[in-house]
Amino acid sequence: MNIDLTGAVWRKSNKSANNGGCVEVADLGQAIAVRDSKNPDGGVLVFTPHEWDCFLDGAEKGEFRRNG
């Protein structure tokens, strides 16, 4: 998927600490982009809206919690 990030509006959780250890998300309409806030010029992960919705659903259900 070739996505144009020009004009992307990046946002991060308002619960994020100011230590730079956060991810930022941009809703591009046809895709959702995710990047490391410490390295905004680095790589970007891109998901379809369906993939992103599935991820959020799993996060809300606790599917990604570490054991122990």
N, CA, C and O atoms as a Tripos MOL2 file, in Angstrom:
@<TRIPOS>MOLECULE
protein
  272   271    68     0     0
PROTEIN
NO_CHARGES

@<TRIPOS>ATOM
      1 N           0.8500   -1.1660    0.0000 N.3       1 MET1
      2 CA          0.0000    0.0000    0.0000 C.3       1 MET1
      3 C           0.9030    1.2400    0.0000 C.2       1 MET1
      4 O           1.7090    1.4220    0.9130 O.2       1 MET1
      5 N           0.7700    2.0760   -1.0070 N.am      2 ASN2
      6 CA          1.5520    3.3060   -1.1060 C.3       2 ASN2
      7 C           0.7050    4.4610   -0.5910 C.2       2 ASN2
      8 O          -0.3010    4.8190   -1.2050 O.2       2 ASN2
      9 N           1.1040    5.0400    0.5230 N.am      3 ILE3
     10 CA          0.3200    6.0770    1.1960 C.3       3 ILE3
     11 C           1.0910    7.3910    1.2170 C.2       3 ILE3
     12 O           2.2810    7.4190    1.5280 O.2       3 ILE3
     13 N           0.4090    8.4650    0.8870 N.am      4 ASP4
     14 CA          0.9910    9.8130    0.9530 C.3       4 ASP4
     15 C           0.7580   10.3750    2.3600 C.2       4 ASP4
     16 O          -0.3840   10.5690    2.7770 O.2       4 ASP4
     17 N           1.8340   10.6290    3.0760 N.am      5 LEU5
     18 CA          1.7390   11.1420    4.4400 C.3       5 LEU5
     19 C           1.7980   12.6680    4.5000 C.2       5 LEU5
     20 O           1.7660   13.2520    5.5830 O.2       5 LEU5
     21 N           1.8830   13.3130    3.3330 N.am      6 THR6
     22 CA          1.8850   14.7680    3.2910 C.3       6 THR6
     23 C           0.5780   15.2860    3.8860 C.2       6 THR6
     24 O          -0.5040   14.8780    3.4670 O.2       6 THR6
     25 N           0.6790   16.1580    4.8330 N.am      7 GLY7
     26 CA         -0.5130   16.7260    5.4510 C.3       7 GLY7
     27 C          -1.1330   15.8600    6.5330 C.2       7 GLY7
     28 O          -2.1880   16.2030    7.0670 O.2       7 GLY7
     29 N          -0.4910   14.7350    6.8700 N.am      8 ALA8
     30 CA         -1.0240   13.8790    7.9400 C.3       8 ALA8
     31 C          -1.0280   14.6490    9.2510 C.2       8 ALA8
     32 O          -0.0790   15.3670    9.5650 O.2       8 ALA8
     33 N          -2.0940   14.4950   10.0040 N.am      9 VAL9
     34 CA         -2.2020   15.1160   11.3220 C.3       9 VAL9
     35 C          -1.9580   14.0160   12.3550 C.2       9 VAL9
     36 O          -2.7990   13.1390   12.5570 O.2       9 VAL9
     37 N          -0.8100   14.0750   12.9970 N.am     10 TRP10
     38 CA         -0.4080   13.0600   13.9640 C.3      10 TRP10
     39 C          -0.9160   13.4350   15.3480 C.2      10 TRP10
     40 O          -0.9110   14.6040   15.7340 O.2      10 TRP10
     41 N          -1.3540   12.4220   16.0850 N.am     11 ARG11
     42 CA         -1.8130   12.6650   17.4510 C.3      11 ARG11
     43 C          -1.3770   11.5110   18.3380 C.2      11 ARG11
     44 O          -1.1540   10.3940   17.8700 O.2      11 ARG11
     45 N          -1.2600   11.8010   19.6200 N.am     12 LYS12
     46 CA         -0.9450   10.7610   20.5850 C.3      12 LYS12
     47 C          -1.8780   10.9180   21.7730 C.2      12 LYS12
     48 O          -2.5250   11.9520   21.9430 O.2      12 LYS12
     49 N          -1.9370    9.8990   22.5750 N.am     13 SER13
     50 CA         -2.8380    9.8870   23.7120 C.3      13 SER13
     51 C          -2.5560   11.0520   24.6490 C.2      13 SER13
     52 O          -1.4030   11.4090   24.8880 O.2      13 SER13
     53 N          -3.6220   11.6370   25.1740 N.am     14 ASN14
     54 CA         -3.4250   12.7000   26.1670 C.3      14 ASN14
     55 C          -2.9690   12.1210   27.5010 C.2      14 ASN14
     56 O          -2.6610   12.8730   28.4250 O.2      14 ASN14
     57 N          -2.9210   10.8080   27.6140 N.am     15 LYS15
     58 CA         -2.4110   10.1540   28.8220 C.3      15 LYS15
     59 C          -0.9250    9.8450   28.7010 C.2      15 LYS15
     60 O          -0.3350    9.2600   29.6100 O.2      15 LYS15
     61 N          -0.3220   10.2330   27.5920 N.am     16 SER16
     62 CA          1.0940    9.9680   27.3680 C.3      16 SER16
     63 C           1.9450   10.8330   28.2840 C.2      16 SER16
     64 O           1.6170   11.9870   28.5590 O.2      16 SER16
     65 N           3.0360   10.2560   28.7470 N.am     17 ALA17
     66 CA          4.0040   11.0160   29.5310 C.3      17 ALA17
     67 C           4.8700   11.8180   28.5670 C.2      17 ALA17
     68 O           4.8600   11.5590   27.3630 O.2      17 ALA17
     69 N           5.5970   12.7610   29.0700 N.am     18 ASN18
     70 CA          6.4650   13.5760   28.2220 C.3      18 ASN18
     71 C           7.8580   12.9830   28.0760 C.2      18 ASN18
     72 O           8.8150   13.7150   27.8210 O.2      18 ASN18
     73 N           7.9890   11.6650   28.2330 N.am     19 ASN19
     74 CA          9.2960   11.0280   28.1150 C.3      19 ASN19
     75 C           9.6050   10.5780   26.6950 C.2      19 ASN19
     76 O          10.6710   10.0120   26.4510 O.2      19 ASN19
     77 N           8.6990   10.8150   25.7570 N.am     20 GLY20
     78 CA          8.9370   10.4670   24.3650 C.3      20 GLY20
     79 C           8.6940    9.0160   24.0290 C.2      20 GLY20
     80 O           8.9520    8.6000   22.9000 O.2      20 GLY20
     81 N           8.2090    8.2350   24.9680 N.am     21 GLY21
     82 CA          7.9900    6.8140   24.7290 C.3      21 GLY21
     83 C           6.5840    6.5110   24.2540 C.2      21 GLY21
     84 O           5.8990    5.6710   24.8370 O.2      21 GLY21
     85 N           6.1500    7.1780   23.2130 N.am     22 CYS22
     86 CA          4.7660    7.0400   22.7660 C.3      22 CYS22
     87 C           4.7100    6.7240   21.2770 C.2      22 CYS22
     88 O           5.7000    6.8510   20.5560 O.2      22 CYS22
     89 N           3.5570    6.3220   20.8500 N.am     23 VAL23
     90 CA          3.2960    6.2030   19.4240 C.3      23 VAL23
     91 C           2.3320    7.3090   19.0390 C.2      23 VAL23
     92 O           1.5630    7.7990   19.8670 O.2      23 VAL23
     93 N           2.3820    7.6940   17.7740 N.am     24 GLU24
     94 CA          1.4740    8.6920   17.2290 C.3      24 GLU24
     95 C           0.6770    8.0370   16.1130 C.2      24 GLU24
     96 O           1.1760    7.1580   15.4110 O.2      24 GLU24
     97 N          -0.5590    8.4730   15.9570 N.am     25 VAL25
     98 CA         -1.4710    7.8890   14.9870 C.3      25 VAL25
     99 C          -2.0160    8.9910   14.0940 C.2      25 VAL25
    100 O          -2.3180   10.0880   14.5610 O.2      25 VAL25
    101 N          -2.1410    8.6910   12.8000 N.am     26 ALA26
    102 CA         -2.7520    9.6240   11.8530 C.3      26 ALA26
    103 C          -3.8380    8.8750   11.0790 C.2      26 ALA26
    104 O          -3.5770    7.8270   10.4870 O.2      26 ALA26
    105 N          -5.0440    9.4140   11.0870 N.am     27 ASP27
    106 CA         -6.1480    8.8460   10.3170 C.3      27 ASP27
    107 C          -6.1140    9.4820    8.9360 C.2      27 ASP27
    108 O          -6.3640   10.6790    8.7900 O.2      27 ASP27
    109 N          -5.8050    8.6850    7.9340 N.am     28 LEU28
    110 CA         -5.6640    9.1740    6.5660 C.3      28 LEU28
    111 C          -6.8960    8.8800    5.7210 C.2      28 LEU28
    112 O          -6.8730    9.0510    4.5020 O.2      28 LEU28
    113 N          -7.9520    8.4470    6.3560 N.am     29 GLY29
    114 CA         -9.1690    8.1070    5.6190 C.3      29 GLY29
    115 C          -9.1260    6.6820    5.1050 C.2      29 GLY29
    116 O          -9.8250    5.8180    5.6340 O.2      29 GLY29
    117 N          -8.3200    6.4160    4.0820 N.am     30 GLN30
    118 CA         -8.2180    5.0830    3.5080 C.3      30 GLN30
    119 C          -7.2400    4.1970    4.2710 C.2      30 GLN30
    120 O          -7.1180    3.0080    3.9780 O.2      30 GLN30
    121 N          -6.5390    4.7770    5.2560 N.am     31 ALA31
    122 CA         -5.5610    4.0280    6.0380 C.3      31 ALA31
    123 C          -5.3120    4.7410    7.3600 C.2      31 ALA31
    124 O          -5.6180    5.9210    7.5270 O.2      31 ALA31
    125 N          -4.7450    3.9790    8.2970 N.am     32 ILE32
    126 CA         -4.3200    4.5110    9.5830 C.3      32 ILE32
    127 C          -2.8120    4.3210    9.6490 C.2      32 ILE32
    128 O          -2.3190    3.2130    9.4390 O.2      32 ILE32
    129 N          -2.0710    5.3940    9.9400 N.am     33 ALA33
    130 CA         -0.6200    5.3190   10.0340 C.3      33 ALA33
    131 C          -0.2010    5.4430   11.4900 C.2      33 ALA33
    132 O          -0.8150    6.1790   12.2630 O.2      33 ALA33
    133 N           0.8540    4.7150   11.8590 N.am     34 VAL34
    134 CA          1.3680    4.7160   13.2270 C.3      34 VAL34
    135 C           2.8780    4.8990   13.1610 C.2      34 VAL34
    136 O           3.5510    4.2710   12.3440 O.2      34 VAL34
    137 N           3.4100    5.7700   14.0290 N.am     35 ARG35
    138 CA          4.8550    5.9910   14.0700 C.3      35 ARG35
    139 C           5.3170    6.1730   15.5090 C.2      35 ARG35
    140 O           4.5110    6.4100   16.4090 O.2      35 ARG35
    141 N           6.6160    6.0610   15.7110 N.am     36 ASP36
    142 CA          7.2570    6.2520   17.0120 C.3      36 ASP36
    143 C           7.4400    7.7480   17.2400 C.2      36 ASP36
    144 O           8.0460    8.4270   16.4110 O.2      36 ASP36
    145 N           6.9300    8.2680   18.3430 N.am     37 SER37
    146 CA          7.0370    9.7040   18.6080 C.3      37 SER37
    147 C           8.4830   10.1590   18.8140 C.2      37 SER37
    148 O           8.7930   11.3310   18.6000 O.2      37 SER37
    149 N           9.3720    9.2480   19.2260 N.am     38 LYS38
    150 CA         10.7800    9.5910   19.4120 C.3      38 LYS38
    151 C          11.5170    9.7110   18.0840 C.2      38 LYS38
    152 O          12.5770   10.3330   18.0110 O.2      38 LYS38
    153 N          10.9540    9.1140   17.0320 N.am     39 ASN39
    154 CA         11.6170    9.0880   15.7300 C.3      39 ASN39
    155 C          10.5850    9.3560   14.6310 C.2      39 ASN39
    156 O          10.2850    8.4640   13.8380 O.2      39 ASN39
    157 N          10.0420   10.5700   14.5790 N.am     40 PRO40
    158 CA          8.9690   10.8600   13.6290 C.3      40 PRO40
    159 C           9.3800   10.7540   12.1630 C.2      40 PRO40
    160 O           8.5210   10.6290   11.2900 O.2      40 PRO40
    161 N          10.6850   10.8030   11.8810 N.am     41 ASP41
    162 CA         11.1470   10.6690   10.4980 C.3      41 ASP41
    163 C          11.5060    9.2290   10.1480 C.2      41 ASP41
    164 O          11.9540    8.9440    9.0380 O.2      41 ASP41
    165 N          11.3050    8.3270   11.1040 N.am     42 GLY42
    166 CA         11.6170    6.9240   10.8770 C.3      42 GLY42
    167 C          10.4830    6.2150   10.1600 C.2      42 GLY42
    168 O           9.6820    6.8470    9.4710 O.2      42 GLY42
    169 N          10.4190    4.9250   10.3210 N.am     43 GLY43
    170 CA          9.4210    4.1150    9.6430 C.3      43 GLY43
    171 C           8.0080    4.3670   10.1500 C.2      43 GLY43
    172 O           7.7990    4.8370   11.2680 O.2      43 GLY43
    173 N           7.0570    4.0440    9.3040 N.am     44 VAL44
    174 CA          5.6370    4.1970    9.6100 C.3      44 VAL44
    175 C           4.9410    2.8810    9.3050 C.2      44 VAL44
    176 O           5.1650    2.2860    8.2510 O.2      44 VAL44
    177 N           4.1030    2.4270   10.2190 N.am     45 LEU45
    178 CA          3.2590    1.2610    9.9660 C.3      45 LEU45
    179 C           1.9270    1.7600    9.4420 C.2      45 LEU45
    180 O           1.4010    2.7600    9.9300 O.2      45 LEU45
    181 N           1.3740    1.0680    8.4460 N.am     46 VAL46
    182 CA          0.1160    1.4820    7.8370 C.3      46 VAL46
    183 C          -0.8690    0.3250    7.9060 C.2      46 VAL46
    184 O          -0.5320   -0.8100    7.5690 O.2      46 VAL46
    185 N          -2.0850    0.6200    8.3430 N.am     47 PHE47
    186 CA         -3.1310   -0.3720    8.5000 C.3      47 PHE47
    187 C          -4.3860    0.0750    7.7680 C.2      47 PHE47
    188 O          -4.6410    1.2710    7.6260 O.2      47 PHE47
    189 N          -5.1620   -0.8860    7.3100 N.am     48 THR48
    190 CA         -6.4720   -0.5460    6.7690 C.3      48 THR48
    191 C          -7.3700   -0.1710    7.9510 C.2      48 THR48
    192 O          -7.0740   -0.5420    9.0870 O.2      48 THR48
    193 N          -8.4490    0.5510    7.7040 N.am     49 PRO49
    194 CA         -9.3650    0.8540    8.8070 C.3      49 PRO49
    195 C          -9.8900   -0.4110    9.4960 C.2      49 PRO49
    196 O         -10.0760   -0.4130   10.7130 O.2      49 PRO49
    197 N         -10.1300   -1.4780    8.7410 N.am     50 HIS50
    198 CA        -10.6070   -2.7330    9.3480 C.3      50 HIS50
    199 C          -9.5440   -3.3320   10.2690 C.2      50 HIS50
    200 O          -9.8560   -3.7650   11.3790 O.2      50 HIS50
    201 N          -8.2910   -3.3580    9.8140 N.am     51 GLU51
    202 CA         -7.2020   -3.8780   10.6520 C.3      51 GLU51
    203 C          -7.0780   -3.0630   11.9340 C.2      51 GLU51
    204 O          -6.9010   -3.6250   13.0150 O.2      51 GLU51
    205 N          -7.1710   -1.7450   11.8160 N.am     52 TRP52
    206 CA         -7.0530   -0.8700   12.9810 C.3      52 TRP52
    207 C          -8.2000   -1.1200   13.9620 C.2      52 TRP52
    208 O          -7.9810   -1.1950   15.1710 O.2      52 TRP52
    209 N          -9.4220   -1.2490   13.4400 N.am     53 ASP53
    210 CA        -10.5700   -1.5360   14.3060 C.3      53 ASP53
    211 C         -10.3880   -2.8550   15.0440 C.2      53 ASP53
    212 O         -10.7290   -2.9610   16.2220 O.2      53 ASP53
    213 N          -9.8470   -3.8680   14.3540 N.am     54 CYS54
    214 CA         -9.5950   -5.1590   15.0010 C.3      54 CYS54
    215 C          -8.5420   -5.0190   16.0980 C.2      54 CYS54
    216 O          -8.6780   -5.6150   17.1660 O.2      54 CYS54
    217 N          -7.5000   -4.2400   15.8400 N.am     55 PHE55
    218 CA         -6.4800   -4.0000   16.8560 C.3      55 PHE55
    219 C          -7.0790   -3.3150   18.0810 C.2      55 PHE55
    220 O          -6.8450   -3.7460   19.2100 O.2      55 PHE55
    221 N          -7.8510   -2.2510   17.8630 N.am     56 LEU56
    222 CA         -8.4680   -1.5400   18.9820 C.3      56 LEU56
    223 C          -9.4030   -2.4400   19.7800 C.2      56 LEU56
    224 O          -9.4390   -2.3770   21.0090 O.2      56 LEU56
    225 N         -10.1540   -3.2730   19.0780 N.am     57 ASP57
    226 CA        -11.0520   -4.2100   19.7540 C.3      57 ASP57
    227 C         -10.2540   -5.1610   20.6450 C.2      57 ASP57
    228 O         -10.6310   -5.4070   21.7910 O.2      57 ASP57
    229 N          -9.1550   -5.6930   20.1190 N.am     58 GLY58
    230 CA         -8.3060   -6.5890   20.9060 C.3      58 GLY58
    231 C          -7.6860   -5.8900   22.1000 C.2      58 GLY58
    232 O          -7.5880   -6.4720   23.1800 O.2      58 GLY58
    233 N          -7.2660   -4.6430   21.9140 N.am     59 ALA59
    234 CA         -6.6770   -3.8810   23.0200 C.3      59 ALA59
    235 C          -7.7090   -3.6410   24.1110 C.2      59 ALA59
    236 O          -7.4040   -3.7690   25.2970 O.2      59 ALA59
    237 N          -8.9200   -3.2960   23.7180 N.am     60 GLU60
    238 CA         -9.9790   -3.0590   24.7090 C.3      60 GLU60
    239 C         -10.3170   -4.3310   25.4860 C.2      60 GLU60
    240 O         -10.7050   -4.2670   26.6530 O.2      60 GLU60
    241 N         -10.1700   -5.4690   24.8460 N.am     61 LYS61
    242 CA        -10.4730   -6.7540   25.5000 C.3      61 LYS61
    243 C          -9.2830   -7.2950   26.2850 C.2      61 LYS61
    244 O          -9.3950   -8.3430   26.9200 O.2      61 LYS61
    245 N          -8.1430   -6.5980   26.2550 N.am     62 GLY62
    246 CA         -6.9690   -7.0410   27.0070 C.3      62 GLY62
    247 C          -6.1630   -8.1380   26.3460 C.2      62 GLY62
    248 O          -5.3640   -8.7950   27.0130 O.2      62 GLY62
    249 N          -6.3500   -8.3560   25.0490 N.am     63 GLU63
    250 CA         -5.6810   -9.4560   24.3580 C.3      63 GLU63
    251 C          -4.1580   -9.2790   24.2630 C.2      63 GLU63
    252 O          -3.4470  -10.2440   23.9830 O.2      63 GLU63
    253 N          -3.6580   -8.0790   24.4880 N.am     64 PHE64
    254 CA         -2.2410   -7.8370   24.3120 C.3      64 PHE64
    255 C          -1.5080   -7.6440   25.6350 C.2      64 PHE64
    256 O          -0.3550   -7.2130   25.6450 O.2      64 PHE64
    257 N          -2.1520   -7.9530   26.7330 N.am     65 ARG65
    258 CA         -1.4910   -7.8330   28.0430 C.3      65 ARG65
    259 C          -0.4540   -8.9210   28.1880 C.2      65 ARG65
    260 O          -0.6470  -10.0600   27.7620 O.2      65 ARG65
    261 N           0.6530   -8.5420   28.8020 N.am     66 ARG66
    262 CA          1.7120   -9.5160   29.0700 C.3      66 ARG66
    263 C           1.2640  -10.4450   30.1890 C.2      66 ARG66
    264 O           0.5650  -10.0320   31.1140 O.2      66 ARG66
    265 N           1.6670  -11.6800   30.0930 N.am     67 ASN67
    266 CA          1.3880  -12.6400   31.1640 C.3      67 ASN67
    267 C           2.4300  -12.4700   32.2580 C.2      67 ASN67
    268 O           3.6120  -12.2680   31.9790 O.2      67 ASN67
    269 N           1.9850  -12.5510   33.4880 N.am     68 GLY68
    270 CA          2.9050  -12.5110   34.6150 C.3      68 GLY68
    271 C           3.2500  -11.1480   34.9760 C.2      68 GLY68
    272 O           4.0200  -10.9340   35.9120 O.2      68 GLY68
@<TRIPOS>BOND
     1     1     2 1
     2     2     3 1
     3     3     4 2
     4     3     5 am
     5     5     6 1
     6     6     7 1
     7     7     8 2
     8     7     9 am
     9     9    10 1
    10    10    11 1
    11    11    12 2
    12    11    13 am
    13    13    14 1
    14    14    15 1
    15    15    16 2
    16    15    17 am
    17    17    18 1
    18    18    19 1
    19    19    20 2
    20    19    21 am
    21    21    22 1
    22    22    23 1
    23    23    24 2
    24    23    25 am
    25    25    26 1
    26    26    27 1
    27    27    28 2
    28    27    29 am
    29    29    30 1
    30    30    31 1
    31    31    32 2
    32    31    33 am
    33    33    34 1
    34    34    35 1
    35    35    36 2
    36    35    37 am
    37    37    38 1
    38    38    39 1
    39    39    40 2
    40    39    41 am
    41    41    42 1
    42    42    43 1
    43    43    44 2
    44    43    45 am
    45    45    46 1
    46    46    47 1
    47    47    48 2
    48    47    49 am
    49    49    50 1
    50    50    51 1
    51    51    52 2
    52    51    53 am
    53    53    54 1
    54    54    55 1
    55    55    56 2
    56    55    57 am
    57    57    58 1
    58    58    59 1
    59    59    60 2
    60    59    61 am
    61    61    62 1
    62    62    63 1
    63    63    64 2
    64    63    65 am
    65    65    66 1
    66    66    67 1
    67    67    68 2
    68    67    69 am
    69    69    70 1
    70    70    71 1
    71    71    72 2
    72    71    73 am
    73    73    74 1
    74    74    75 1
    75    75    76 2
    76    75    77 am
    77    77    78 1
    78    78    79 1
    79    79    80 2
    80    79    81 am
    81    81    82 1
    82    82    83 1
    83    83    84 2
    84    83    85 am
    85    85    86 1
    86    86    87 1
    87    87    88 2
    88    87    89 am
    89    89    90 1
    90    90    91 1
    91    91    92 2
    92    91    93 am
    93    93    94 1
    94    94    95 1
    95    95    96 2
    96    95    97 am
    97    97    98 1
    98    98    99 1
    99    99   100 2
   100    99   101 am
   101   101   102 1
   102   102   103 1
   103   103   104 2
   104   103   105 am
   105   105   106 1
   106   106   107 1
   107   107   108 2
   108   107   109 am
   109   109   110 1
   110   110   111 1
   111   111   112 2
   112   111   113 am
   113   113   114 1
   114   114   115 1
   115   115   116 2
   116   115   117 am
   117   117   118 1
   118   118   119 1
   119   119   120 2
   120   119   121 am
   121   121   122 1
   122   122   123 1
   123   123   124 2
   124   123   125 am
   125   125   126 1
   126   126   127 1
   127   127   128 2
   128   127   129 am
   129   129   130 1
   130   130   131 1
   131   131   132 2
   132   131   133 am
   133   133   134 1
   134   134   135 1
   135   135   136 2
   136   135   137 am
   137   137   138 1
   138   138   139 1
   139   139   140 2
   140   139   141 am
   141   141   142 1
   142   142   143 1
   143   143   144 2
   144   143   145 am
   145   145   146 1
   146   146   147 1
   147   147   148 2
   148   147   149 am
   149   149   150 1
   150   150   151 1
   151   151   152 2
   152   151   153 am
   153   153   154 1
   154   154   155 1
   155   155   156 2
   156   155   157 am
   157   157   158 1
   158   158   159 1
   159   159   160 2
   160   159   161 am
   161   161   162 1
   162   162   163 1
   163   163   164 2
   164   163   165 am
   165   165   166 1
   166   166   167 1
   167   167   168 2
   168   167   169 am
   169   169   170 1
   170   170   171 1
   171   171   172 2
   172   171   173 am
   173   173   174 1
   174   174   175 1
   175   175   176 2
   176   175   177 am
   177   177   178 1
   178   178   179 1
   179   179   180 2
   180   179   181 am
   181   181   182 1
   182   182   183 1
   183   183   184 2
   184   183   185 am
   185   185   186 1
   186   186   187 1
   187   187   188 2
   188   187   189 am
   189   189   190 1
   190   190   191 1
   191   191   192 2
   192   191   193 am
   193   193   194 1
   194   194   195 1
   195   195   196 2
   196   195   197 am
   197   197   198 1
   198   198   199 1
   199   199   200 2
   200   199   201 am
   201   201   202 1
   202   202   203 1
   203   203   204 2
   204   203   205 am
   205   205   206 1
   206   206   207 1
   207   207   208 2
   208   207   209 am
   209   209   210 1
   210   210   211 1
   211   211   212 2
   212   211   213 am
   213   213   214 1
   214   214   215 1
   215   215   216 2
   216   215   217 am
   217   217   218 1
   218   218   219 1
   219   219   220 2
   220   219   221 am
   221   221   222 1
   222   222   223 1
   223   223   224 2
   224   223   225 am
   225   225   226 1
   226   226   227 1
   227   227   228 2
   228   227   229 am
   229   229   230 1
   230   230   231 1
   231   231   232 2
   232   231   233 am
   233   233   234 1
   234   234   235 1
   235   235   236 2
   236   235   237 am
   237   237   238 1
   238   238   239 1
   239   239   240 2
   240   239   241 am
   241   241   242 1
   242   242   243 1
   243   243   244 2
   244   243   245 am
   245   245   246 1
   246   246   247 1
   247   247   248 2
   248   247   249 am
   249   249   250 1
   250   250   251 1
   251   251   252 2
   252   251   253 am
   253   253   254 1
   254   254   255 1
   255   255   256 2
   256   255   257 am
   257   257   258 1
   258   258   259 1
   259   259   260 2
   260   259   261 am
   261   261   262 1
   262   262   263 1
   263   263   264 2
   264   263   265 am
   265   265   266 1
   266   266   267 1
   267   267   268 2
   268   267   269 am
   269   269   270 1
   270   270   271 1
   271   271   272 2
@<TRIPOS>SUBSTRUCTURE
     1 MET1         2 RESIDUE 1 A MET
     2 ASN2         6 RESIDUE 1 A ASN
     3 ILE3        10 RESIDUE 1 A ILE
     4 ASP4        14 RESIDUE 1 A ASP
     5 LEU5        18 RESIDUE 1 A LEU
     6 THR6        22 RESIDUE 1 A THR
     7 GLY7        26 RESIDUE 1 A GLY
     8 ALA8        30 RESIDUE 1 A ALA
     9 VAL9        34 RESIDUE 1 A VAL
    10 TRP10       38 RESIDUE 1 A TRP
    11 ARG11       42 RESIDUE 1 A ARG
    12 LYS12       46 RESIDUE 1 A LYS
    13 SER13       50 RESIDUE 1 A SER
    14 ASN14       54 RESIDUE 1 A ASN
    15 LYS15       58 RESIDUE 1 A LYS
    16 SER16       62 RESIDUE 1 A SER
    17 ALA17       66 RESIDUE 1 A ALA
    18 ASN18       70 RESIDUE 1 A ASN
    19 ASN19       74 RESIDUE 1 A ASN
    20 GLY20       78 RESIDUE 1 A GLY
    21 GLY21       82 RESIDUE 1 A GLY
    22 CYS22       86 RESIDUE 1 A CYS
    23 VAL23       90 RESIDUE 1 A VAL
    24 GLU24       94 RESIDUE 1 A GLU
    25 VAL25       98 RESIDUE 1 A VAL
    26 ALA26      102 RESIDUE 1 A ALA
    27 ASP27      106 RESIDUE 1 A ASP
    28 LEU28      110 RESIDUE 1 A LEU
    29 GLY29      114 RESIDUE 1 A GLY
    30 GLN30      118 RESIDUE 1 A GLN
    31 ALA31      122 RESIDUE 1 A ALA
    32 ILE32      126 RESIDUE 1 A ILE
    33 ALA33      130 RESIDUE 1 A ALA
    34 VAL34      134 RESIDUE 1 A VAL
    35 ARG35      138 RESIDUE 1 A ARG
    36 ASP36      142 RESIDUE 1 A ASP
    37 SER37      146 RESIDUE 1 A SER
    38 LYS38      150 RESIDUE 1 A LYS
    39 ASN39      154 RESIDUE 1 A ASN
    40 PRO40      158 RESIDUE 1 A PRO
    41 ASP41      162 RESIDUE 1 A ASP
    42 GLY42      166 RESIDUE 1 A GLY
    43 GLY43      170 RESIDUE 1 A GLY
    44 VAL44      174 RESIDUE 1 A VAL
    45 LEU45      178 RESIDUE 1 A LEU
    46 VAL46      182 RESIDUE 1 A VAL
    47 PHE47      186 RESIDUE 1 A PHE
    48 THR48      190 RESIDUE 1 A THR
    49 PRO49      194 RESIDUE 1 A PRO
    50 HIS50      198 RESIDUE 1 A HIS
    51 GLU51      202 RESIDUE 1 A GLU
    52 TRP52      206 RESIDUE 1 A TRP
    53 ASP53      210 RESIDUE 1 A ASP
    54 CYS54      214 RESIDUE 1 A CYS
    55 PHE55      218 RESIDUE 1 A PHE
    56 LEU56      222 RESIDUE 1 A LEU
    57 ASP57      226 RESIDUE 1 A ASP
    58 GLY58      230 RESIDUE 1 A GLY
    59 ALA59      234 RESIDUE 1 A ALA
    60 GLU60      238 RESIDUE 1 A GLU
    61 LYS61      242 RESIDUE 1 A LYS
    62 GLY62      246 RESIDUE 1 A GLY
    63 GLU63      250 RESIDUE 1 A GLU
    64 PHE64      254 RESIDUE 1 A PHE
    65 ARG65      258 RESIDUE 1 A ARG
    66 ARG66      262 RESIDUE 1 A ARG
    67 ASN67      266 RESIDUE 1 A ASN
    68 GLY68      270 RESIDUE 1 A GLY
